[in-house]
Amino acid sequence: MRRYVSVGLVVAAVAATAAPSSADPDPLAEFHGQQLSWTPCRDGLECATLVLPLDYRRPQEDRISVDISRRKATDQARRRGILVVNPGGPGGSGMNMPTHLARTGAAEVYDVIGFDPRGVGGSTALTCQAVPDLATADTRPTDADFPKWAAEARAAEDACRRSAGGIRPFINTANTARDMDVVRAVLGEEKLNYLGYSYGTYLGAVYGSLFPQRMGRSVLDSAVHPEWVWREQFRAQAVAYRRNVEVWAAWAAQHDAVFGLGGTAAQVLDTVEAVAAALAVKPVGEQTRTVFDGSVGVGARYRPLWSELAKVVMRLKAGGPAETSEAMALAARQELRSGVFDTVTCEVDWPTDVATYFEDMRIFRERYPYGYGVLRAAPTTCAFRSFTPPEPAVELKRDGYQVGVVVQAEGDTQTQYESGPAMATRLSHNLITVLDEGRHGLYGTGNPCVDKLVDRYLVDGVLPPSSATCQGTPRPAPTATSSAQEVQSYLDGLRIGVTPGPDNAG
């Protein structure tokens, strides 16, 4: 079951601090004028700490600190400013992002800036007490189990209410965007260029909406849907898992001579469900129905694992063990939402009637069990929110800054494909679609087509076509097989540098 630990980031967006006129004093002059003390830190980076207002409406009152990291442009003769990077979450630490991007074209011409957002890591942290698991992890829970899921979410919200202190209402997306603008000013830059992954795309869109005159070039990789903030984004994750399973099933059916799972996609899905039903009655070693459902979701999402997933189903259908299934199921569990993410997403209203969630859970346990889809329908801490956000979420718009780039993969389960075109349309950005790909976070992670298009934009300012396409990771040969260690190594490689977004935080 999910654990609500290190909970952070809730909402209390305040009105954007307007740029002062020449006749008005700058209310943030003290913060804009601070001198940073850079010191060597991790992986050859240098780090510093800023002091920032807790509440931008009252900047002279309480203060917080935010840690930032920097990797200077390797080609100083071509340097064109700073590139601020957020890996997603909400709640993901970005301190190592400059290292993650060290081999990109952007790192040649930008000082790459990472940071721990307010409430996270080395910055002034928002922490909440952990609560015990009240519900058993189950991809297909019974109606009798539903109240336990609700009770766990309620207990987590109550624990955060008791222990989060006075900073909680001020740790939110809009204030994090305002913090970024102070970073820009302190570094003496007229413009802030931006790269955000997952939730970081929403943060970037909020920054551009609040500070259009300060936004330079921007890349939103694996975008949040601007109209699904936040509950619908969760629900759509389960739908995306199911889509990947259906695409995989059609592929497996094409290779029925190898796998013997069925000659049509429907027959392959029937085989998957038959294995799940058998495991519910009699697990095979550590292979339970829940472990199996999780592995089907992850195996179908990542194309290089397709052949191995088919072999898993084959082995379990025959009654034997399938060691790689556990590795894939563990990856699904690792992508579940954290308490940090659950808290920041409370910046918008959620249904407060648990019956609404229970109705969805009944549908999702039947239709979307793969990859723990039912969790996306279950109540979160936001159903029991113990505070009132001071203002609505920021309206996303592009009014006064240049056209940016959105990158989206067709099979992404954390920010579903529809999210990319929707964000591109909302902001009138150009869209790069990565075909037949389930990865989340593409730039700088090994797709040469994406890297080339994004580098040309960030480095030279040349936009890709308004609707460009890149090919994803090739599908495997139908005879390939892997060890559990090889599967785990592949899955671990997907997480280097980029925190998974809305499942874990985006």
C-alpha positions, 0 to 999 in steps of 0.5 A: 500500500502507499505510504504518506511520508515526507509529505509536502507541497500544498497550495496557497497561490498568492497573486503574482508579484507584479514587476514594479514601475520605476516610481515604485520600490521593489518589494523583493529588492532585499531578495533580488539583491542577495549575494550567493556563496557558491561551494563545490557539491555533488558530481562536480556541481556547485551549490548555493542557498537562497533566502526567500519569502514564505508568503509573497504577499508579506515578504518582510515576514517569515522566510524560507531557504531554497537550495540550487545547483549549477553546472556552467555552460561548457562553451562560454563563448556561446553562452546564452543564459540560464536553463532552469530544470525541474524533474517533476513530482511534485516533490522531486529534487532537481539538484542533480539535474545539471549532471543528468543533462551534462551531455546534451547540447543545451549544457554547452550553451546554458548554465544549467540550474537545478533546485530543491523546490520549497518544501523539498530536500535541502530547502526548508522542508515540509515533513509529515508524520508517517501513518501505518498501512490500513489497507492491503495492496490489491489491484482488485479490492472488494467493496468491503476493502474500500473503507480501509483505503479511505481511512488510510487517506484520511489518516495521512491528511490528519497526520500532515495537519498535525505536523506540517507546521505553519509553512504548509499553505505557502508551499505550492506551484505558484510560489515555487514559480515565484521562487524561480523568478527570484533565482533568475533575478539573483543570477542577474538574468533578464530571461529564464529559459526552462526545461520541465518534466512531468509535473515540471511542465505544469510548473513551467506553464505557471511560471510563464503565465505569471511572468511572461516578460521573463520567460525565454525558451521553454521545453515541456517534456511529458506534459500535464493536461491543463484541464485534468489538474489533478484528479482526472490526470490520476484517473487517466493513468489507469486508462493509459496502462490499459491501452498499452496492454491492448497494444501489447496483446495485439503484438503478442497475437501476431506472434502466437506461434512463439508465445501461444497466448492467442491468435487475436488481441481479445484471445490474448487478453482472455489468457491474461485474465485467466492467469489472473483468476488462477493466481487469485485462487492459488498464488505461484510462489510470490506471484499473486494476482496483484503482483501479476497485474502490476507486472502486466502494466509495466511490461506492456508499457515499456516496449523492450519488455514486451517479449519478456512479458509474453514469456511471463504469461506463458510460464504462469499459464503453465503453472510455473514461476516467473521471476521477472514478473516480480521486478516489473511489479516492483517498478509499478509499486515504485511509481505509486504516488507519494505523500508529497505529490498527494499534498500539492495536488490539493491546490484544487478541489476534489470530491469530498464524498467517498462514495464518488471514489468507491463508484470509480473503484468498482469500475477501475478494478474490473476494467483497469487493474493493470499497473495498479490502476484502481489506485488512480480512482481511490481517495487521496488526502485531497478528499479530506483536505484540512485547509482552504486554498487562499486562491484558485489555481493559476490560469495557464496562458501564453501571453507575451513570451515566445513559442515553446516545445512540448514533447509527449510519448504515445504510451506514457502512462504517467502523463497520458498522450492526450496531455501533450497536445492539450498543453501545446494547444493551450499555450500555442506551443509546437508538439513533438510526438514520440511514436510507439513509446511508453517512456516518461521524460524523453529529452536527454534520455537516449532518443536521438530524434528528440535530442536533435530537435530540442537541442536545435530549439534550445541552442539555436532557437529553431522551432521543430515543425508544429507537429513533429514526430520521432520514433520510440524504442524499437519493439523486441524480437519475439524470441528475446528473454531476460533475467530478473536482474536485466529487467531491473537494470533496464527499469532502473535506467529509466529513472536516472535523473528524472523523478516519475511524474504524476504517479510519484509525483510527475 
